[in-house]
Amino acid sequence: MTAPLYNTEILRLAASIPHHQRLTNPMASVEKRSPVCGSRVTVDVDLDGSGRVAALGMQVRACALGQASASLMGAHAIGRTAAELDATRAQLTRWLAGEGDTPPDWPGLDLFTPALPHSARHPSIRLAFEAVAEAATRVSTEKAA
């Protein structure tokens, strides 16, 4: 028997998104939308002098899976570099597409294993990771220029 797509842990995470306030004057902001379901996540970031996420703000208007994913991302993004965030984004995309047997090395992402056969749900799960990786990369690139 397969695990349910929506479970108590998904719903708990969806109801407890950290950093749910937008930053006042972020170094970068990125909005991502799922064309399939209309879920939308906006992520604001500030990086510190060593290129690590120092502050994070989010506005999440998504289904329970998108909210739960944003919650997991937000709980562990502080202190990560743009390269680390982009690597996790790429690993998540590959794993959801069936190109790997194990979820990315990010706490809690294994929770989305029941969603693997539901490709229409994958864009919502990826939104927050795509937005934070793009925002952090944008800041890193501007600092390097």
C-alpha positions as CSV (number, residue, x, y, z in Angstrom):
1,M,0.0,0.0,0.0
2,T,1.3,3.5,-0.8
3,A,1.6,6.3,1.7
4,P,-1.0,9.1,1.5
5,L,0.0,12.2,-0.5
6,Y,-1.2,14.5,2.3
7,N,-0.5,13.4,5.8
8,T,-0.3,14.9,9.3
9,E,3.4,15.9,8.9
10,I,2.7,17.7,5.5
11,L,-0.2,19.5,7.1
12,R,1.8,20.4,10.2
13,L,4.6,21.9,8.1
14,A,2.1,23.7,5.9
15,A,0.7,25.4,9.0
16,S,4.1,26.4,10.4
17,I,6.1,28.3,7.7
18,P,9.1,30.1,9.2
19,H,10.2,33.5,7.9
20,H,6.7,34.2,6.7
21,Q,7.2,38.0,6.7
22,R,8.7,39.7,3.6
23,L,12.0,41.5,4.3
24,T,11.7,45.3,4.3
25,N,14.7,46.0,2.0
26,P,16.0,42.7,0.7
27,M,19.2,42.3,-1.4
28,A,17.1,40.2,-3.8
29,S,13.5,39.0,-4.3
30,V,12.3,36.2,-6.6
31,E,8.7,35.1,-7.2
32,K,8.0,31.7,-8.7
33,R,4.6,30.3,-9.8
34,S,3.4,26.9,-10.7
35,P,1.7,27.0,-14.1
36,V,-0.1,23.8,-13.2
37,C,-1.9,24.9,-10.0
38,G,-1.2,28.6,-9.6
39,S,0.8,28.2,-6.4
40,R,3.1,31.1,-5.9
41,V,6.1,31.7,-3.6
42,T,8.0,34.9,-3.2
43,V,11.4,34.7,-1.4
44,D,13.5,37.7,-0.2
45,V,17.1,37.1,0.9
46,D,20.0,39.0,2.4
47,L,23.5,37.5,2.3
48,D,26.2,38.1,4.8
49,G,29.8,39.1,4.0
50,S,30.8,35.4,3.4
51,G,27.9,34.8,0.9
52,R,25.6,32.9,3.3
53,V,21.9,33.6,3.7
54,A,21.7,35.9,6.7
55,A,18.0,36.8,6.5
56,L,15.0,35.3,4.7
57,G,11.5,36.4,4.1
58,M,8.7,34.6,2.3
59,Q,5.2,35.0,1.1
60,V,3.6,31.6,0.3
61,R,0.4,31.2,-1.5
62,A,0.4,27.5,-2.4
63,C,-1.2,24.2,-1.9
64,A,-0.3,22.1,1.2
65,L,2.6,20.5,-0.6
66,G,4.0,23.8,-1.7
67,Q,3.6,25.2,1.8
68,A,5.2,22.2,3.4
69,S,8.2,22.5,1.0
70,A,8.5,26.2,1.8
71,S,8.5,25.4,5.5
72,L,11.3,22.8,5.1
73,M,13.3,25.2,2.9
74,G,12.8,28.1,5.4
75,A,13.8,26.1,8.4
76,H,17.2,25.3,7.0
77,A,18.2,28.0,4.5
78,I,19.8,30.4,6.9
79,G,23.6,29.9,6.7
80,R,23.6,28.3,3.3
81,T,25.5,29.6,0.3
82,A,24.0,30.3,-3.1
83,A,25.9,27.3,-4.4
84,E,24.5,25.0,-1.7
85,L,21.0,26.2,-2.4
86,D,21.3,25.8,-6.1
87,A,22.7,22.3,-5.7
88,T,19.8,21.3,-3.5
89,R,17.4,22.8,-6.0
90,A,19.0,20.7,-8.8
91,Q,19.0,17.6,-6.7
92,L,15.3,18.1,-5.8
93,T,14.4,18.5,-9.4
94,R,16.2,15.4,-10.5
95,W,14.8,13.3,-7.6
96,L,11.2,14.4,-8.3
97,A,11.8,13.5,-12.0
98,G,12.8,10.0,-11.0
99,E,16.5,10.5,-11.7
100,G,17.7,9.4,-8.3
101,D,16.7,7.0,-5.6
102,T,17.3,9.2,-2.6
103,P,16.0,12.7,-1.8
104,P,18.5,15.6,-1.6
105,D,20.5,16.0,1.5
106,W,18.1,18.5,3.1
107,P,16.2,17.7,6.3
108,G,12.7,16.4,5.8
109,L,12.6,16.2,2.0
110,D,12.0,12.5,2.2
111,L,8.5,13.4,3.3
112,F,7.6,14.0,-0.4
113,T,8.3,10.4,-1.4
114,P,4.6,9.7,-1.8
115,A,4.4,12.6,-4.3
116,L,7.0,11.1,-6.7
117,P,4.3,9.4,-9.0
118,H,2.3,12.7,-9.0
119,S,4.2,14.8,-11.5
120,A,1.6,17.5,-11.5
121,R,2.5,18.2,-7.8
122,H,6.3,18.5,-8.4
123,P,6.2,22.2,-9.5
124,S,4.7,23.2,-6.1
125,I,7.2,21.3,-4.2
126,R,10.1,22.9,-6.1
127,L,8.9,26.6,-5.9
128,A,10.5,27.7,-2.7
129,F,13.8,26.0,-3.5
130,E,13.9,27.5,-6.9
131,A,13.1,31.0,-5.6
132,V,15.7,30.9,-2.8
133,A,18.4,29.5,-5.0
134,E,17.7,32.2,-7.7
135,A,17.6,35.0,-5.2
136,A,20.8,34.0,-3.4
137,T,22.6,33.5,-6.8
138,R,21.4,36.9,-7.9
139,V,23.0,38.5,-4.8
140,S,26.2,36.5,-5.2
141,T,26.6,37.4,-8.8
142,E,26.0,41.1,-8.1
143,K,28.6,41.1,-5.3
144,A,31.1,39.4,-7.6
145,A,30.7,41.9,-10.4
